[in-house]
Amino acid sequence: MTVQQESESVNVVELRIPCKPEFVSVARLAVAGIANRLHFTVEEIEDVKLAVAEACTNCIQHSPHANEIVLTSEMAPEELRIVVRDNGGGRSGGEESAELGGGRLGIFLIRSLMDDVEYRRDEGAGLFLRMVKRVAGST
Amino acid sequence: MDIKVNVRPADGETRVIDLVGEIDVYTSPAVKDAITQLIDEGHYHLLINLEGVRYIDSTGLGVLIGALKRVREHAGSVSLVCANPQIKKIFDITGLVKIFGIFETEQSAIKALA
């Protein structure tokens, strides 16, 4: 896990885990610790944990050629921005192709729990999922 | 992280499945195996006790939905015991609260099933 300061007010944490089911709990624990650094409620931290776990599960279930998941968390004062990527390659496509394989419930949960969600499958790269959780009361 | 699965008889035809731990993409196969075995043995009325579950994700929900589909083919039922607000929230936002019987306590679930 690497930590860097992008600017005075944004800290970036990058975590790389194997694209295997037994490591999803590691991602959950790490992101809980990161979210805890911002002023989220316990319930909001649980939301972020579940959203990140769903993103990792999507990589595991729908990127059979991926061997690594990279989670990049940007801790801004009023929001947490998280990007989840895998290196599964595959054909490019929008949200429709990212959902193929029955992952709709997971994506639905991510959309319900986070404030902004963007995801796609990049040509030759893999799944890209960016999500934002804002601290309550911030605009 | 692990999941503990315990199966025991309740009143009548119902079997209680106690789950303790976290249900995710790693642990849900163990839950699925236990439920599949019960259904294969002819037990179609299941009461799944989630009181000891701290976390569940879409793979866990998928296992419960799969179980419900299978038992309904035999006029069976799946009821859940869950008092954890975070887990109940997941059932609420996915709409699954409408298809499962969800009870605060095992006692109230058994009373409703009787």
HADDOCK unambig.tbl for C-alpha pairs under 7 A between the chains (distance, minus, plus):
assign (segid A and resid 21 and name CA) (segid B and resid 25 and name CA) 5.65 0.50 0.50
assign (segid A and resid 21 and name CA) (segid B and resid 26 and name CA) 4.68 0.50 0.50
assign (segid A and resid 22 and name CA) (segid B and resid 26 and name CA) 5.40 0.50 0.50
assign (segid A and resid 50 and name CA) (segid B and resid 57 and name CA) 6.71 0.50 0.50
assign (segid A and resid 57 and name CA) (segid B and resid 25 and name CA) 6.50 0.50 0.50
assign (segid A and resid 105 and name CA) (segid B and resid 58 and name CA) 6.13 0.50 0.50
assign (segid A and resid 106 and name CA) (segid B and resid 58 and name CA) 5.45 0.50 0.50
